[in-house]
C-alpha cells in the first residue's frame, strides 16, 4: 500500500499540500485528477523522492520499485527494441553476466533466474509494446536517432511499461500518443499486474482503465472508489450534503444571533443571551463548497460562405514527388464536424496540411472558397510561442491597431485573466499556453478550424469548455485527437485515412475502438459456426434480464430514500452525527451498486437481443 500522511509542501511560497493524507491499496489502478496547477506532478516527484518533504510521510512497501517517464530517450544509435529491453535492469545484468560467467553453479543460478523472469520471451513482449504504441515491427530495429522527440517519448513509455515497476507513475502519457496508441494504452493498463497512478484528463481512459480516483483539491487529497464518472457522482453528492449542512448552520447562527441581539441588554434574559454567545463562539464553521470559476472559450463567429468551402477532385498529395494520399474526392461544408481516424503514419497530418494550404496538391484539383479563412492548431505551435513575451504582447503583434482593453477581453475569453495576460509565456502552465495558441488560431474568425490534438495539457473542465465552444461554433471543424470523449461529442462525420485513401467511416466511434482492439481474424476454416440459442437458453436470459431490472429498481428506491434523509436539515444536528455518517456511507455504497447493477442489466439485455436475433 502507498500511504500518504499529513503531507505539507509549498513551492515559491505557494502551499500545494496542507495536511494531505491518502492510502492507495496495492494493485489498484488510480487516476490522479485536479485542476491545472494544483500540484499533481509535484506529488509524483515527492513520491519518487526527487523533492524533500517539508512535513508528513510517504511510505511504500519494502523494496518496491517505482517507475515513471522522466524524460525522452536519448538520440543515439541503440535500436528501439534494445532500448526497451535495457529497461529491465535485472535481465540486462544477468544476460551480460551470462556471457562471461565460468563457475557452473553461478551459470545454473543465472539461467534459473532468467527463466523465472521470462527473459526468453522478453523480446516478443518488448516488441509487442512498441507496436502497440504505434511503431512498425521494422521500426523497432532502427536506432533512436531516426526518430523525433515525440516518438522517443513513446519509446520511454514503452521502456517503463516493459520494466513493470511495482508502482507505475504516468503523467499525461496520452499527450505523446495518437488515438490508436491511447486506446492500446487504455487496454494495457487494465491488465497491468501492479499498482498504477496516472495523471490524466482523458475521461474515457479514466472510465475504462482505473478503479479509483485520487482527487487533489484545496491542498487536500481524497480517494474515491470507482472510475471517473462514479467519482463525479460521489463528489456531487458530497458537495450537496456539505452545502445543505452549511445552509442549516447559517440558519442556526442567525437564530442564535437574533436572540442575543434582542435580549443581551435585558437583565432577565442576560444569562440566556450569554450562553448563546458561547454557543456561537464554539460552533465549528461548516463552509459551503465554492464553485470553481467556470472555464470558457469564446470563438469569434465567421460570416457564412456558400457551400462547399473546400472540394477536391481526384487529388493527390505527398512529399518530394511521392504521393502519400491519392484519389481524394472530398467535400467540406461550413457546418461540418469531421474527425480524422487512422493509425499513425497513414497520412492524417498530411491531409490536414493539404486542407490548410500548408501543402500543395500534386495532381487533381482542390477548390476553395475565395473568402475562406482557415485556423490551424497543432501541438508544435504551443512550443513555438515566444517564451519571453506575454500573451498580451503576442496579441499586440497580431492586432496592432486594437486597443489593449479589447485584447485583454479576448484573452479573458480564453480563460487568461489579468495576471496571466502580463506573465511571460515561459512561466505559464501547459494548459495556459495551449489556450493562448487556440486564441491565436481562432483570432481571424476562421470558417474552417483544423485542430490537431487540441486537448493536450488541458484539464477536464477546460476540455468540457472546448466541447461547448466547438458545438456552438458556426464554422467547420476538422479534429485529430486521442480524446474519444471530445470526438464523440463534437464530430458528426468520420473520415478514415487508410492505405493512401480517405473514405467515410460509416460505423461509430465505439465500433472503431472495438476494431482497433480486436485480435486479428482467424482463417474462415478455424472459425466455429455460431450456435443458435435454444428456447431454454432464451427463457433463462429473459429471467436474468428481469432479475437485473428488479435489482436496479430496488436500488433506485434505496437511493431516493437515502437522498430524502440526507436532504432533511434535521439530519445535520449534532445528535444525528452517527446516523448521518451511516447514511452518507450507505448512499455512496448504493451509488456504486447502481453502477454495477446497470452494467449487468445492459450486458444481460445485450445477450438476450443477440440470442433472439
Secondary structure as GFF3:
##gff-version 3
##sequence-region A 1 613
A	DSSP	beta_strand	2	11	.	.	.	ID=ss1
A	DSSP	beta_strand	14	24	.	.	.	ID=ss2
A	DSSP	beta_strand	29	33	.	.	.	ID=ss3
A	DSSP	alpha_helix	40	48	.	.	.	ID=ss4
A	DSSP	beta_strand	55	59	.	.	.	ID=ss5
A	DSSP	beta_strand	66	68	.	.	.	ID=ss6
A	DSSP	alpha_helix	80	85	.	.	.	ID=ss7
A	DSSP	alpha_helix	89	100	.	.	.	ID=ss8
A	DSSP	alpha_helix	104	116	.	.	.	ID=ss9
A	DSSP	three_ten_helix	119	121	.	.	.	ID=ss10
A	DSSP	alpha_helix	122	132	.	.	.	ID=ss11
A	DSSP	three_ten_helix	139	141	.	.	.	ID=ss12
A	DSSP	three_ten_helix	144	146	.	.	.	ID=ss13
A	DSSP	alpha_helix	149	163	.	.	.	ID=ss14
A	DSSP	beta_strand	167	171	.	.	.	ID=ss15
A	DSSP	three_ten_helix	173	176	.	.	.	ID=ss16
A	DSSP	alpha_helix	179	190	.	.	.	ID=ss17
A	DSSP	beta_strand	195	199	.	.	.	ID=ss18
A	DSSP	alpha_helix	203	208	.	.	.	ID=ss19
A	DSSP	beta_strand	212	217	.	.	.	ID=ss20
A	DSSP	beta_strand	220	225	.	.	.	ID=ss21
A	DSSP	alpha_helix	228	263	.	.	.	ID=ss22
A	DSSP	three_ten_helix	267	269	.	.	.	ID=ss23
A	DSSP	alpha_helix	270	282	.	.	.	ID=ss24
A	DSSP	beta_strand	310	319	.	.	.	ID=ss25
A	DSSP	beta_strand	322	328	.	.	.	ID=ss26
A	DSSP	beta_strand	331	332	.	.	.	ID=ss27
A	DSSP	beta_strand	337	341	.	.	.	ID=ss28
A	DSSP	alpha_helix	348	355	.	.	.	ID=ss29
A	DSSP	beta_strand	363	368	.	.	.	ID=ss30
A	DSSP	beta_strand	374	377	.	.	.	ID=ss31
A	DSSP	alpha_helix	379	383	.	.	.	ID=ss32
A	DSSP	alpha_helix	391	398	.	.	.	ID=ss33
A	DSSP	alpha_helix	404	412	.	.	.	ID=ss34
A	DSSP	alpha_helix	418	421	.	.	.	ID=ss35
A	DSSP	three_ten_helix	425	427	.	.	.	ID=ss36
A	DSSP	alpha_helix	430	442	.	.	.	ID=ss37
A	DSSP	beta_strand	448	452	.	.	.	ID=ss38
A	DSSP	alpha_helix	460	472	.	.	.	ID=ss39
A	DSSP	beta_strand	476	480	.	.	.	ID=ss40
A	DSSP	alpha_helix	484	490	.	.	.	ID=ss41
A	DSSP	beta_strand	493	498	.	.	.	ID=ss42
A	DSSP	beta_strand	501	504	.	.	.	ID=ss43
A	DSSP	alpha_helix	509	517	.	.	.	ID=ss44
A	DSSP	three_ten_helix	524	526	.	.	.	ID=ss45
A	DSSP	alpha_helix	535	566	.	.	.	ID=ss46
A	DSSP	three_ten_helix	569	572	.	.	.	ID=ss47
A	DSSP	three_ten_helix	574	576	.	.	.	ID=ss48
A	DSSP	alpha_helix	577	612	.	.	.	ID=ss49
###
